[in-house]
Amino acid sequence: VAVTAKRQTLGSARIREALVGYGFIAVPMGIFLVFFIYPLLYSLYISRYDWGVFGKIEPLGWENYRELWHDEIFWRAIKTTLKYTVVVVPLEMALALSLAVIVNAGIRGKSFFRSAFYFPSLASSAAITAIAIYILSADGLLNAIIGGNRSWFGDSDTALWSIAGLNAWTTSGTMMLFYLAALQAIPTDVYEAAAMDGAKTWRTFWKITFPLLKPGHFFVSVVAVIGALQVFDQAFLVSNGSGGPNYSTLTVVLYLYRTAIADVRFGYAAAIGIALFVLIFTLTLIQRLLFGKAETA
Amino acid sequence: MAIDVARIEEVDHSIPARTPGERGRRVLTYAILLTISALFFVPFLWTISTSLKTLPETTGFDLLPNNPSLRAYREVLTEFDFLRYAANSFFLAGMITLANVLLCSIGGYAFARLKFPGREVLFMLVLATLMIPDQLRLVPVFVMLSGWGLVGSFKGYMLIKLVLATNLFFMRQYFLTIPRDFEEAAKLDNAGHFKTFWKVMLPLTGPALAAITILTFQGIWNEFFWPLILLGFGSPDHYTVQLGIAQFSFQYQTLWPQLMAASVIAILPIVVIFLFFQRYFVAGVVASGVKG
């Protein structure tokens, strides 16, 4: 009798633990279901309607997607976003890796330099873009130094690349921290062996450090690509929300935003969102394949 | 002063003698480092300098203003309402951070320590939400919140930021590193689950709580995308500092001293937090691995 009684209290203790567990996660799970999981399905639903400010207007089937397929501005935005990504990701990675290697090179004042390089990452996108608009304006500091008179964000030839430069600068600090963590994970005996072989610093870096950083490269590139495909704040801020001049800063997300908020075409905007999701998902998968599965763990 | 010099000399002696070539390379390394650091700081120095100038003075390129004045700050804070925007940003960042610290620590504890059916599946679901881009959620979340009348008010924005998956993940990972001995003692005392969490486990998570506090506050204070969508079209009374900057730069593009003063106001609180809690920044950024 005593044994069954004990078992019962054990059983009820287990049930109580489970109930407490559900109670502790109830609010977070509720938020995730309502504001993350459900919107995923809801946006699929919305994307099959002509959906205006007062809700559904009429069902369209896949018409929004068909229109998207033939939408020149959408393809232009995709092209702009990809162009930007192809330039900004290697720039960010190279800058971040250089900073990480320098900071990691056994110098004095290491934490000072680490903080100095991380500093731009602290600033908000709005403030840092305002500063960039000022410095890159036609009569701004940059032109005063190089002796030009170009409005860097106002010229469709340079606007997108100016955003790329700005973002490479501001994100390099964060990416540097990721690379630093990866650098410090490399066992020191590898370097001792290289030093015994009399390998030069430069050669050691390319032959040993760079390949051993593969997990770091993977992680940083995934974060950088996802960030680049979603670029919005800076494009919005330098163009007064228009994506100009001449569509040169109209990224996919800015186009989505304009379609939803300015044109109030929620169905069509939802379709753009899903297209963007598919694009990000595909590119992340490709990166995973490129870097090999073993490196991602 | 004397002590400092002594220390430097001592350090110098401890470094083995070098060939001139090595010394030269070392000098070069530091020169490069200092140049890069300067390049990283110049835009900020220029910003501060401009914020202390008068508008006519901004046509020149002196780093030091002739008659430095705080006029631009006074103007943006009062005439251009940045005092209110800063108060809004503080309120939102503070409340959301508080909610995250409470909900994510208690939820992280449950995921790390309590046994309940479906725990692993639910945790995978939390991780899966990290894969859903914010932009995909723009339309459905906007439609839902406007249906509930929560667009243009703080409530809607606070609701969608109440729990951030990265924080929950971070806290769970931290609880997993705490040895079980601590709870065993509490169990012997017959303490309930909440008491064990609150009295025994939570006090052990100081560094993790510090990291999520700082990163959440910074993230919300700096955020542009969701405030723009949920607060940008209501009354300017609900603007955050970042929305204020966007609006100011669209409207008065070339009032540089004021725009730069507003930018300093937007950056300064985070810099102050960074100066005091640097190590938590670094630990938090690396561990969570996700930053907007």
Interface residues (C-beta under 8 A of the other chain):
Chain A: R14 R16 E17 A18 L19 V20 G21 Y22 F24 I25 V27 P28 M29 I31 F32 V34 F35 F36 I37 Y38 P39 L40 Y42 S43 I46 W51 G55 L99 I102 A105 I107 R108 S111 F113 R114 S115 A116 F117 Y118 F119 P120 S121 L122 A123 S124 S125 A126 A127 I128 A130 I131 A132 I133 Y134 I135 S137 D139 L141 A144 W169 T174 L177 F178 L180 A181 F219 V223 I226 G227 Q230 F232 D233 F236 L237 N240 G241 V252 V253 L256 Y257 A260 I261 F266 A269 A270 G273 I274 L276 F277 I280 F281
Chain B: V11 T29 Y30 I32 L33 I36 S37 F40 F41 P43 F44 W46 T47 T50 T59 F61 L103 C104 I106 G107 Y109 A110 F111 L114 K115 F116 P117 R119 L122 L125 V126 A128 T129 M131 I132 P133 D134 Q135 L136 R137 L138 V139 P140 V141 F142 V143 M144 L159 I160 L162 V163 A165 L168 H193 F194 F197 Q218 W221 N222 E223 F224 F225 L228 I229 F233 V241 Q242 L243 I245 A246 S249 F250 Q253 T254 W256 L259 M260 A262 S263 V264 A266 I267 I270 V271 F274 Q278 F281 V282 V285 V286 G289 V290 K291 G292
